[in-house]
Each structure stands twice: as C-alpha cells, then as structure tokens.
Amino acid sequence: MSFSTDGSRIVTGSLDNTARIWDAANGRELFPLKGHSDFVLTVAFAQEGQRIVTGSGDHTAKVWDAATGRELLELKGHNSSVGSVAVSPDGKRILTGSWDRTAKLWDAASGRAVLTLKGHSGPVLSVVFSPDGQWIVSGSYDQTAKVWQAAQPEQVAAWREEERAAVQKLEEIESGGTGAGANQRRHYGAKIAAEPP
C-alpha cells in the first residue's frame, strides 16, 4: 500500500486483481482500479500525487490517473510477475522489479522501456530511487541488493544480506557524488560486498 504525498489518500493492492483508493481521513473507498488480470502485488503513488503505479502477477505494470481511476499506460515487457514498483522523484521515470530476475526503467510519459537491469539470480522483490534520482537500488531473493546508475545499466555496488533469506525492503540511499567511486553514500540494512573500480 502507499500514501499520497499529502497524506489524504491511500492506495491498496489486492488478490481480487484490483487496487483501491481510500480516503485516509475516514476510511471510505473512493474508487477501484480495474484492469489487471491477476493479483495486484504492489502499488505506489507518484510524488506529485496525480498518478498511481501498480504491478501485477499478470506480468505488467499499469499507470493510473489518481483523480479518476482511468488507466493511462500499460507497461509490458517482463516475463513474470511484477512485484515492486517505484516512481522517480521528478516523476519522469518508473522502475519495476520482477520475478523474471530483472528490473526495468520506463519512460513515464510514453510507457517505453528505457533500460533493463540484469544481474540478479533470483526474483527482484524491491526497487527504489535515491532522492536525487541518480541511483537505483534493487533487492532480490538471491540475498543481494544492487546499486545501479539510473542513466545507464551499470552496476556500481552489490550488498549481501547476512541475516535474512532475501532483501525485501530497501530504505533510502543518499548519493554523495556522481561517480561510481563516490564514498559518501549512506546505506541502510545491508553490507557492501563488492564495488568495482
């Protein structure tokens, strides 16, 4: 589930193949988002609050108008369930993680796939943008999280989770520079296992 940035609405995903928008003040359902043909596994509000992204067991992600519930885009390209979604801080890109072991970066205006991030050996369970939008982090059932440059599919760091079977939830990273060797980033919940030169 996800709150809108202003805290007035909540979106939830369900095993009934829908997502639903709720009034956060009184719990009243505002409207459903119908269009997926399988479970809705993940949901996210864009920061401006005007769009919602959903990911589903039907191998797609969808973008919706948060005011009307109208479907705006369908993001097709994964070969398995889409279990995590994120929207860049500027709202121009969408990130999806899938059980096909990849993450994909999409143009939020056209729905075109821009990058495919390959390197995990298990399902990608969580994805997130850094606050400045320059970095992407993906967490996987393969017990690692990977850091990527958002501008190109280059892995710049790998983290291995030592205490749990999978990295299921990623917190923010803060970029301290634009190069792959920048060492001022702050990391949460994982240990850096490798960083190529």
N, C-alpha and C positions, 0 to 999 in steps of 0.2 A: 504494500500500500504506500501511498505518497500523499503528503500535504501540498496544497498550492502554496506558493511563496508567501502570500498574505495571510495564510492560515485559515481562510474562510471555507475551503473545500477539501475533501478527502476523496481519493480515488482508490478503489479496491479491485483486485482481480479474483476470479472465481473458477471453480471446477465446472460451472454451468456454461462455460465458454463466453462469458460476458465480463466486462468491467462495469463498475457502477460509480457514479459521482454522488457524494453526500454533502449535505450542509453540516459543517463542523460544529456549528453552534447548537443545533437541535437534533442532529442525527437523522434528519429527513432525507430520503432518497430524492435526488433531483432528476436524474435520468440514467438509463443504462447505455453502454457502448456495445452494440451488437454487430458482429461481422466475422469474428473468428470461428473456426470450425473445430476447435479443440480447446483444452483448458487454457485460461489466461494465467500465465505463470509469473508475470512481472509487470509493473506499471510505474510510470514516472511522469510528473508534471515538468514541463519546461519552466525555466526560471521566470519567464515573463507571465506565466500563468494562463496563456491563451491556447496552449496545446498540451495534449497528453500523448504519451507513447506507451504502447502495450506490446508485450511479447507473449508468444503462444506455443503450445505443443503442435500447432499446425505448420510450424517451420517459418512463420512470418512474424514481422512486427508491423504495427499499424500506428499511424499518427491521426489524432482526432482533434476536432475543434472543441475546446473545453467549455465553450459557452452554449453550444447547440448539440454536441454529440455526433456531429457529422464526420464521417470518415474522410480524411484529406489525402492520405497516402498509404500504400501498402508496400512494405519493404520485403522483397523476395530475393533469396539468394542463399540462405542457409539450407543445409541438408538434414537438419534435425531441429529439435525444439529450441526455441529462443527463451532462455531462462533469465536473462538480465538485460536491462536497457539503461541508457543514460543520455542526457542532452547536454551539449557543451554550454559553458556559461554564456556565450554570446548567442546561443540558440540556432547557430548555423549548421551544426553537425549533430548526428545521432550515432550512438555507439550501441552495438548489440553483442551479446555473448551467447554462444550456442553449445548444445551438446554435440555438435559436429567438430568440436575442439578448436574452433576459430572464434575470433571477434571480428566484426566488420564495422567500418566507419562509413556513414552515409551522408549525402548532402540533404539537409533538412528541407530545402525548397523543392527539389526535383525528385527526391527519393532514389537517386542514383548511388550505387555503391562506389565509394571512392578508394577504400583500402580494405584488404583482408589481412588480418594479423594472424600468422601461423607460427606455432612453436610449442603449444601445449600438447601434452599426450593424453589428456583427459578432458571431459566436458568443462567449458568455461562457465563458471557459476556466478561470477560477479564482475562488473566493469564500472569504471569511474573515470571522470576527467579531473585533472588538477584544477584548482580555482582559476588559474590563468589560461586554461585550455590548451597548453602546450604539451602536456603529458597525458598519457593514458595508462591506467593500471588494470590488468586483468587477473582474476583469481580463478584457480582451476581445481578440479578434483584430483589432479596429478600432484597435489600438495605444494604447488608453487604459485607465486604471484609474479607477473612480469610487468616491467615498465617499458613503455614504448614512446617514441616521439610521435606526436599527433600528425605532424606534417609528412611523415614517411614511415613505412613499415619496418622500422629499425628497432630491435630490442636493445635497450641500454642497461638493463639490470634484471636480475632474477632473484626472487626471495623464496626460501623454502620454509614452510611452516613446520615447526618441530613438535608441536603438541597435539595437533588435530589432524584428522584424515584429509581434510580439504580446507582451502581458503574460501570461506563462504561470505565473508563480509569484509569489505575494504573501507578504511577511513581515508580522509583526505591526505594527499601529499602536497607539499608546498615546494615549488621549484625555486632553487637559489641561483639558477643560471640557465643558459640556453644550450650549453654543450653537454655531450654525453658524460663528460667527466666532472660535471658540477657536483660538488660535495656538500652543498648547503641544504639539500633536500631533507625534509623531516619525514620519517617513516613511522607507521604505527602498526603494531600487531604482527610483525614478521621480521625475519632476519635476512639481510642481504647475503646471498650465497655466491654471487658472481657478478662482475661488471666488466665487460670487455673494454679494452683500451679505446 
